[in-house]
Amino acid sequence: MDQILYTIAQCCPLAAIGRTKFYELVANGEIPIKKIGRKSLVAADDLRRWAARLPSIEPTNTGRGQSRR
């Protein structure tokens, strides 16, 4: 069975962000958390949905690496 809930400490490296940024995203409502007693947990599906909503950056042609004529 795949893991369905993660602790905050587990989520940060998975999301490649720090703890402060993670809590900022939680406070802004971007990543929902579940509470079991005092423990905060994040559903794997919620973490995946957050990652899917992140904007993609299209590469731009800056001319770097190209020969000049």
C-alpha positions as CSV (number, residue, x, y, z in Angstrom):
1,M,0.0,0.0,0.0
2,D,1.3,3.5,-0.9
3,Q,1.6,6.0,1.9
4,I,-1.4,8.3,2.0
5,L,-0.4,10.7,4.8
6,Y,2.8,12.5,5.3
7,T,4.2,14.5,8.3
8,I,5.4,18.1,7.7
9,A,9.0,16.9,8.0
10,Q,8.4,14.3,5.2
11,C,6.6,16.8,3.0
12,C,9.3,19.4,2.9
13,P,11.9,17.3,1.1
14,L,9.3,15.8,-1.2
15,A,8.1,19.3,-2.2
16,A,11.7,20.6,-2.3
17,I,10.8,23.5,0.0
18,G,11.7,24.6,3.5
19,R,9.6,24.3,6.6
20,T,8.9,28.1,6.7
21,K,7.7,28.1,3.1
22,F,5.6,25.0,3.7
23,Y,3.8,26.6,6.7
24,E,3.3,29.8,4.6
25,L,1.5,27.7,2.0
26,V,-0.6,26.0,4.7
27,A,-1.5,29.4,6.2
28,N,-2.5,30.7,2.7
29,G,-4.7,27.6,2.2
30,E,-2.7,26.3,-0.7
31,I,-1.9,23.0,1.0
32,P,-4.5,21.6,3.4
33,I,-3.5,19.8,6.5
34,K,-5.2,17.1,8.6
35,K,-5.0,17.0,12.4
36,I,-4.8,13.9,14.5
37,G,-4.4,15.1,18.0
38,R,-1.5,17.5,17.9
39,K,0.0,15.9,14.8
40,S,-0.3,17.7,11.5
41,L,-0.5,15.5,8.4
42,V,-0.8,16.1,4.7
43,A,-2.6,13.8,2.3
44,A,-0.4,12.6,-0.6
45,D,-3.2,13.6,-3.0
46,D,-3.3,17.2,-1.7
47,L,0.5,17.5,-2.1
48,R,0.2,16.2,-5.7
49,R,-2.6,18.6,-6.5
50,W,-0.6,21.5,-5.1
51,A,2.4,20.6,-7.2
52,A,0.2,20.2,-10.3
53,R,-1.1,23.8,-9.8
54,L,2.3,25.3,-9.9
55,P,2.9,27.5,-12.9
56,S,5.2,26.2,-15.7
57,I,7.8,28.5,-17.0
58,E,8.2,28.6,-20.8
59,P,11.8,28.9,-21.9
60,T,12.7,32.1,-23.7
61,N,15.3,32.5,-26.4
62,T,17.8,34.9,-24.8
63,G,20.4,34.4,-27.4
64,R,22.9,32.8,-25.0
65,G,24.9,30.0,-26.3
66,Q,24.3,31.0,-29.9
67,S,27.0,32.1,-32.2
68,R,27.0,35.8,-33.2
69,R,27.2,36.8,-36.8
